[in-house]
Amino acid sequence: MSSVRGPGGGYQLAKPMNQVSAVDIILVVDEPIDATQCRGKENCHDDKRCITHDLWTNLNIRVHDYLTLITL
Protein backbone atom coordinates (compact mmCIF):
# COMPACT_ATOMS: atom_id res chain seq x y z
CA MET A 1 0.00 0.00 0.00
CA SER A 2 1.11 3.52 -0.61
CA SER A 3 -0.22 6.69 0.96
CA VAL A 4 -2.12 9.25 -1.08
CA ARG A 5 -1.75 12.88 -0.06
CA GLY A 6 -4.34 15.59 -0.29
CA PRO A 7 -7.81 16.34 1.04
CA GLY A 8 -9.18 12.94 0.01
CA GLY A 9 -5.95 11.16 0.93
CA GLY A 10 -5.60 7.73 2.38
CA TYR A 11 -4.01 4.58 1.07
CA GLN A 12 -3.84 3.07 -2.39
CA LEU A 13 -3.53 -0.67 -2.78
CA ALA A 14 -0.32 -1.89 -4.37
CA LYS A 15 -1.71 -5.30 -5.26
CA PRO A 16 -5.13 -6.80 -6.09
CA MET A 17 -7.72 -6.77 -3.28
CA ASN A 18 -7.78 -10.55 -3.00
CA GLN A 19 -4.06 -10.44 -2.16
CA VAL A 20 -4.38 -7.80 0.59
CA SER A 21 -4.97 -9.31 4.01
CA ALA A 22 -6.40 -7.74 7.15
CA VAL A 23 -2.96 -8.09 8.76
CA ASP A 24 -1.41 -6.10 5.90
CA ILE A 25 -3.74 -3.20 6.63
CA ILE A 26 -3.22 -3.34 10.39
CA LEU A 27 0.56 -3.35 10.05
CA VAL A 28 0.74 -0.60 7.40
CA VAL A 29 -1.09 1.83 9.73
CA ASP A 30 1.33 0.94 12.56
CA GLU A 31 -1.16 -0.86 14.75
CA PRO A 32 0.60 -3.64 16.64
CA ILE A 33 -0.93 -7.07 17.01
CA ASP A 34 0.19 -7.57 20.58
CA ALA A 35 -1.75 -8.90 23.55
CA THR A 36 1.25 -8.69 25.89
CA GLN A 37 1.59 -5.81 28.32
CA CYS A 38 5.34 -5.63 27.67
CA ARG A 39 5.21 -5.42 23.86
CA GLY A 40 7.26 -8.61 23.69
CA LYS A 41 10.13 -7.30 25.83
CA GLU A 42 9.54 -9.87 28.59
CA ASN A 43 9.67 -7.22 31.34
CA CYS A 44 5.99 -7.43 32.22
CA HIS A 45 6.25 -8.16 35.94
CA ASP A 46 8.81 -6.13 37.92
CA ASP A 47 11.19 -6.15 34.93
CA LYS A 48 10.84 -9.92 34.64
CA ARG A 49 8.80 -12.13 32.40
CA CYS A 50 5.28 -12.75 33.73
CA ILE A 51 3.95 -16.30 34.10
CA THR A 52 1.40 -15.76 31.32
CA HIS A 53 3.83 -14.27 28.80
CA ASP A 54 3.90 -17.38 26.58
CA LEU A 55 0.09 -17.52 26.57
CA TRP A 56 -0.18 -13.95 25.24
CA THR A 57 2.70 -14.39 22.81
CA ASN A 58 1.06 -17.51 21.35
CA LEU A 59 -2.24 -15.61 21.10
CA ASN A 60 -0.43 -12.89 19.12
CA ILE A 61 0.82 -15.52 16.68
CA ARG A 62 -2.63 -17.07 16.24
CA VAL A 63 -4.35 -13.69 15.74
CA HIS A 64 -1.70 -12.70 13.18
CA ASP A 65 -2.09 -16.01 11.34
CA TYR A 66 -5.90 -15.71 11.35
CA LEU A 67 -5.85 -12.13 10.04
CA THR A 68 -3.50 -13.24 7.27
CA LEU A 69 -6.29 -15.49 5.99
CA ILE A 70 -8.83 -12.67 5.72
CA THR A 71 -8.53 -10.72 2.47
CA LEU A 72 -10.42 -7.81 0.99
Beta strands, then each sheet from edge to edge (+ up, - down):
strand 1: 2-4
strand 2: 10-12
sheet 1: 1+ 2-
end
